[in-house]
Amino acid sequence: HSAHMNHIGATTDPQLQQFIEIESQKQRFQQLVHQMTEVCWEKCMDKPGPKLDSRAEVCFVNCVERFIDTSQFILNRLEQTPRTRGSFSETITD
């Protein structure tokens, strides 16, 4: 059965593979954002509750923005790698 799966993998459209790869990266990114939200929320909230006071809000926004800057940098790096890998495999198949 696994041999059959390998055959499918071999004939998969590279663009589809890249799409799947980017989608799974996005999913990981969303999980990160979710974790980050919880971490920043706990870090900035003095007392538990659904309402942010202005000081906590500033803290939260700064915390989130710093996290997003880092994640954005990581995402940009991730998006650069498939392209180089794609052109690399093209030279092999030629």
C-alpha positions as CSV (number, residue, x, y, z in Angstrom):
1,H,0.0,0.0,0.0
2,S,2.8,2.4,0.8
3,A,4.4,1.8,-2.6
4,H,1.1,3.0,-4.2
5,M,1.3,6.2,-2.0
6,N,4.8,6.8,-3.2
7,H,3.7,6.6,-6.8
8,I,1.1,9.2,-6.2
9,G,3.6,11.4,-4.5
10,A,5.9,11.1,-7.5
11,T,3.3,12.3,-9.9
12,T,2.0,15.1,-7.7
13,D,2.0,18.5,-9.3
14,P,4.9,20.5,-7.8
15,Q,2.6,23.6,-7.5
16,L,0.1,21.5,-5.5
17,Q,2.9,20.3,-3.2
18,Q,4.0,23.9,-2.7
19,F,0.4,24.9,-2.0
20,I,0.0,22.1,0.6
21,E,3.4,23.1,2.1
22,I,2.4,26.8,2.4
23,E,-1.0,25.8,3.8
24,S,0.5,23.7,6.6
25,Q,2.9,26.6,7.3
26,K,-0.1,28.9,7.6
27,Q,-1.7,26.4,10.0
28,R,1.4,26.3,12.2
29,F,1.5,30.1,12.1
30,Q,-2.1,30.3,13.3
31,Q,-1.3,27.9,16.1
32,L,1.6,30.2,17.0
33,V,-0.6,33.2,16.9
34,H,-3.1,31.5,19.2
35,Q,-0.4,30.6,21.7
36,M,1.1,34.1,21.5
37,T,-2.3,35.6,22.2
38,E,-2.6,33.5,25.4
39,V,0.9,34.3,26.5
40,C,0.5,38.0,25.9
41,W,-2.9,38.0,27.6
42,E,-1.5,36.4,30.7
43,K,1.5,38.6,30.7
44,C,-0.5,41.8,30.4
45,M,-3.6,41.2,32.4
46,D,-3.4,42.0,36.1
47,K,-6.7,40.6,37.0
48,P,-8.6,38.0,34.9
49,G,-11.5,39.2,32.9
50,P,-12.7,39.9,29.4
51,K,-12.1,43.6,29.5
52,L,-8.7,45.2,28.8
53,D,-7.9,48.4,30.6
54,S,-5.9,50.9,28.5
55,R,-2.5,50.0,30.1
56,A,-3.1,46.3,29.5
57,E,-4.2,47.0,26.0
58,V,-1.0,48.8,25.2
59,C,1.0,46.0,26.7
60,F,-1.0,43.4,24.8
61,V,-0.6,45.2,21.4
62,N,3.1,45.7,21.9
63,C,3.5,42.0,22.9
64,V,1.5,40.8,19.9
65,E,3.3,43.2,17.5
66,R,6.8,42.1,18.6
67,F,5.7,38.5,18.2
68,I,4.3,39.1,14.7
69,D,7.5,40.9,13.6
70,T,9.5,37.8,14.6
71,S,6.9,35.4,13.0
72,Q,6.8,37.5,9.8
73,F,10.6,37.2,9.5
74,I,10.3,33.5,10.0
75,L,7.5,33.2,7.4
76,N,9.5,35.2,4.9
77,R,12.4,32.8,5.3
78,L,10.1,29.9,4.9
79,E,8.6,31.2,1.7
80,Q,12.0,31.7,0.2
81,T,13.1,28.1,0.7
82,P,10.6,26.3,-1.5
83,R,11.5,28.4,-4.5
84,T,15.2,27.6,-4.3
85,R,14.3,23.9,-3.7
86,G,11.9,23.9,-6.6
87,S,14.5,25.3,-9.1
88,F,17.0,22.9,-7.7
89,S,14.8,19.8,-8.5
90,E,14.1,21.2,-12.0
91,T,17.8,21.2,-12.8
92,I,17.8,17.5,-11.8
93,T,14.9,16.5,-14.0
94,D,16.2,18.3,-17.1
